[in-house]
Amino acid sequence: MARTDTNRSGEMDVFVRVVDLGGFTAAANSLRQTPSGVSKLVSRLETRLGTRLVNRTTRKLQLTEEGQAFYQRAQRILADIDEAEREAASCVPRGHLTVNSNIPFGMLHVMPLLPRFMREHPDITLDIVLTDTLVDLMQARADVAIRAGPLGASRLIARKLGTSRMAVVAAPSYLARFGTPKHPADLAAHRGIGWTFPRSIRGWPFRRAEKIEEALPPPVARASDGETARQLTLGGIGVARLALFHIGPDIEAGRLVPVLQNLNPGDREDIHAVYVGHAGPLPARVRAFIDFLAQHIRIDDPSLRRGADGKWKVVGDK
């Protein structure tokens, strides 16, 4: 049967009331309608279905065999609608949640929190996708995405989770082999770790004489994500520019060494949780996850300082 613009659930509700209350008048009173209006609605329903549902007598209504089957099915459908509305309106977070995060932030800050989140919200099931590829939330059917860097104009709503400065780094093995660049122009003779996807910044910024200039070493390898770039850099393959929230422990442990730090402009990369804006209230499961991240993630704009022992320290990160 072809679908129409008829309010079928409304028709079912009226028909079930007629049967439950035993007549058109009682049903009309409960619905604040006229008996004739209720009777006409049931007649239109019978016409649309092409079958008689009730046999009308002066004393009572008698369901036909088709009417009895329709009545039982309508009861179940209306009960399902009521349950769906109760679940949707419930303030208890439940249902399926899909989260998309860039790989470094997801591994370091989101993944360790997920066991606690799942314990606190046992009625939520979760898909977690880690990728540095910028995804369309609607096409990917993602509820929440974690994004680092500037946000373009869109209908997405963003909640800031933290901010992190950037640093140009290389492994000690690389610097022993190729030397340490002293000026941005020296990078032209070095080996860089680049990206397989477009970046909004063409070159690495450096501050010289109160001006910002850009320089970029020719890439000897390209990475699809921040964690791969970190691993390439740790392996001594080249020089990279990465966020301190990601490589801070490597710097403090001496596995990576900042270079040209005296010319670092101190630019920051903001991290946001973004989600699609809704005309109505945000689903409880999405609100619960975003509030949980905002409560437990603290990235306090880390910066680098050199101690008296000559070792680099990350200051301000959690």
C-alpha positions in Angstrom: 0.0 0.0 0.0 1.4 3.4 -1.0 2.2 5.8 1.8 0.2 9.0 2.0 0.3 12.2 4.1 -2.4 10.6 6.4 -1.6 10.7 10.1 -1.7 7.0 10.4 -0.6 6.8 14.0 -3.3 9.3 14.9 -5.9 7.2 13.2 -4.6 4.1 15.1 -4.9 6.0 18.4 -8.5 7.0 17.7 -9.5 3.5 16.6 -7.9 1.9 19.7 -9.7 4.3 22.0 -13.0 3.5 20.3 -12.4 -0.2 20.9 -11.0 0.2 24.5 -13.8 2.6 25.6 -16.5 0.7 23.8 -18.0 3.3 21.5 -17.6 6.5 19.5 -19.1 8.8 22.2 -16.8 7.7 25.0 -13.8 7.9 22.6 -14.9 11.4 21.5 -15.2 12.6 25.0 -11.7 11.4 25.9 -10.3 13.1 22.8 -12.5 16.3 23.2 -14.0 15.7 19.7 -17.5 15.1 18.5 -18.9 11.5 18.2 -19.7 12.2 14.5 -16.1 13.3 13.9 -14.7 10.1 15.5 -17.2 8.0 13.5 -16.2 9.7 10.3 -12.5 9.2 11.0 -13.0 5.4 11.5 -15.1 5.3 8.3 -12.2 7.0 6.4 -9.8 4.5 7.9 -11.9 1.6 6.7 -12.2 3.2 3.2 -8.4 3.7 3.1 -7.7 0.1 4.2 -10.5 -1.3 1.9 -12.1 -3.4 4.7 -14.6 -3.1 7.4 -13.1 -2.9 10.9 -16.3 -2.7 13.1 -19.9 -3.7 12.8 -22.0 -0.8 14.1 -25.1 -1.6 16.1 -27.3 0.5 18.3 -26.0 -1.1 21.4 -22.4 -1.8 20.9 -19.5 -2.1 18.5 -18.4 -5.4 17.3 -15.0 -5.9 15.7 -14.7 -7.8 12.5 -11.9 -10.4 12.1 -9.9 -7.8 10.2 -10.7 -5.2 12.8 -9.5 -7.5 15.7 -6.2 -8.1 13.9 -5.7 -4.4 13.1 -6.6 -3.5 16.7 -3.9 -5.8 18.2 -1.3 -4.6 15.7 -2.2 -1.0 16.3 -1.8 -1.5 20.1 1.7 -2.8 19.6 2.7 0.0 17.3 1.4 2.7 19.6 3.2 1.1 22.5 6.4 1.1 20.5 5.9 4.8 19.6 5.4 5.6 23.3 8.6 3.7 24.2 10.6 5.4 21.5 9.5 8.8 22.7 10.3 8.0 26.3 13.8 6.8 25.4 14.4 9.9 23.3 13.2 12.2 26.0 15.0 10.4 28.8 17.8 12.3 30.4 19.7 9.0 30.9 22.3 8.8 28.2 21.8 5.7 26.1 22.2 4.5 22.5 25.0 4.3 20.0 27.8 7.0 19.9 30.2 7.4 17.0 33.4 9.4 17.8 36.1 10.5 15.3 39.4 11.8 16.5 42.8 12.6 15.1 45.3 9.9 15.9 47.7 11.6 18.4 45.0 13.2 20.5 42.8 10.1 20.4 45.6 7.8 21.5 47.0 10.1 24.2 43.9 11.7 25.6 40.7 10.1 24.5 41.4 6.3 24.6 42.7 6.3 28.2 39.4 7.9 29.3 37.0 5.5 27.5 36.9 2.7 30.1 35.8 5.2 32.7 33.2 6.8 30.4 31.8 3.4 29.5 31.6 2.4 33.2 29.7 5.6 34.0 27.4 5.2 31.0 26.7 1.5 30.6 23.7 2.1 28.3 25.9 3.7 25.6 27.6 1.6 22.9 30.6 3.2 21.1 32.4 3.3 17.7 35.8 5.1 17.9 37.6 6.0 14.7 41.1 7.4 14.8 42.2 9.2 11.6 43.9 12.5 10.8 41.8 12.7 7.6 39.3 15.5 7.9 35.9 13.8 7.7 32.4 15.1 7.0 30.4 14.3 10.1 27.2 13.9 8.2 28.7 11.5 5.6 30.6 9.6 8.2 27.6 9.5 10.5 29.8 10.6 13.4 28.3 12.2 16.5 31.4 13.9 17.7 34.8 14.7 16.1 38.0 15.8 17.8 39.8 18.3 15.6 43.1 20.1 16.0 44.0 23.4 14.3 41.8 26.2 12.9 38.1 25.4 12.2 36.6 26.4 8.9 33.2 28.1 8.6 30.6 25.4 9.0 27.4 24.5 10.8 29.4 22.5 13.3 29.3 23.5 17.0 32.7 23.5 18.7 33.7 23.1 22.3 37.3 23.8 23.1 39.3 21.1 24.9 42.7 22.7 25.1 45.5 24.4 23.1 49.0 23.3 22.4 52.1 25.1 21.0 54.2 23.6 18.2 57.9 22.8 18.1 60.4 21.8 15.4 62.2 18.7 16.5 64.6 16.0 15.4 66.1 12.9 16.9 69.6 13.1 18.3 70.7 10.5 15.7 69.5 12.7 12.9 71.3 15.8 14.3 74.5 13.8 14.8 74.4 12.8 11.1 73.1 16.0 9.4 73.9 18.7 11.9 71.7 21.2 13.7 70.1 24.0 11.7 71.0 27.5 13.1 68.8 29.6 10.8 65.5 28.9 9.0 67.3 29.1 5.7 69.4 26.1 6.8 66.3 23.9 6.6 66.6 23.9 2.8 69.6 21.6 3.2 67.8 19.3 5.6 65.3 16.4 5.3 61.7 17.0 6.3 58.8 14.9 7.4 55.8 16.1 5.5 52.1 15.1 5.1 50.1 13.1 2.6 47.2 15.5 3.0 46.9 19.3 2.3 47.8 21.6 5.3 46.5 25.2 5.7 50.1 26.3 6.5 52.5 26.0 3.6 55.7 26.5 5.6 56.9 26.5 9.2 56.7 29.9 10.7 59.7 31.5 12.4 60.0 34.9 14.1 62.9 37.1 12.9 63.2 40.8 13.6 59.6 41.1 14.7 58.4 39.5 11.5 57.2 36.0 10.7 58.9 34.2 7.8 58.3 30.7 6.6 60.7 27.9 5.8 60.3 24.2 5.1 62.7 21.4 4.6 62.1 19.3 1.5 60.2 16.2 2.6 62.1 12.9 2.4 59.0 11.2 3.8 55.3 12.0 4.2 53.0 10.8 6.9 49.2 10.3 6.9 48.9 11.2 10.6 50.7 12.8 13.5 51.7 9.5 15.2 53.3 8.2 12.0 55.2 11.5 11.7 56.4 11.2 15.3 57.6 7.6 14.7 59.5 8.7 11.5 61.1 11.6 13.4 62.1 9.3 16.3 63.7 7.0 13.8 66.1 9.8 12.7 64.6 10.1 9.2 64.0 13.8 9.3 62.9 17.1 11.0 59.3 17.6 11.8 57.0 20.2 13.4 54.6 18.7 15.9 52.4 19.7 18.8 53.9 19.6 22.2 50.9 17.7 23.7 52.0 14.9 21.4 55.8 15.0 21.7 56.3 16.6 25.1 57.4 13.3 26.8 59.8 12.6 24.0 61.5 16.0 24.4 61.8 15.5 28.2 63.2 12.0 27.8 65.7 13.3 25.2 64.3 11.2 22.4 63.6 14.4 20.4 65.5 17.7 20.5 63.9 21.1 19.7 65.7 23.0 17.0 65.4 26.7 16.2 63.4 27.1 19.4 64.8 30.7 19.8 62.8 31.6 16.7 59.6 29.7 17.6 56.8 32.2 17.1 54.7 30.5 19.9 51.8 29.8 17.6 49.1 27.6 19.1 47.0 24.8 17.8 43.5 24.6 19.4 41.8 21.3 20.0 38.0 21.2 19.8 35.2 18.7 20.1 32.8 19.4 17.3 29.3 18.2 16.6 26.5 18.9 14.2 24.2 21.6 15.4 20.6 20.6 16.1 17.4 22.7 16.1 16.3 20.8 19.2 18.1 19.6 22.3 21.4 17.7 21.9 21.0 14.0 22.4 21.9 13.0 25.9 24.5 10.5 24.8 26.4 13.2 22.8 26.1 15.8 25.6 27.4 13.3 28.1 30.5 12.5 26.0 31.3 16.1 25.3 30.9 17.1 29.0 33.0 14.1 30.0 35.9 15.2 27.7 35.7 18.8 28.9 35.8 17.7 32.5 38.7 15.3 32.3 40.9 16.6 29.5 43.3 19.4 30.5 45.9 20.7 28.0 47.2 23.9 29.5 49.1 25.5 26.6 52.4 23.7 27.2 55.6 25.5 26.4 59.3 24.6 26.4 61.9 25.8 29.0 65.5 24.8 29.3 66.6 23.9 32.8 69.9 24.6 34.5 71.0 21.2 33.5 70.5 22.1 29.9 67.6 19.6 29.4 64.3 20.7 27.9 61.2 20.7 30.1 57.6 21.0 29.0 55.8 23.5 31.2 52.1 23.9 31.6 50.9 20.6 30.2 49.0 18.2 32.5 
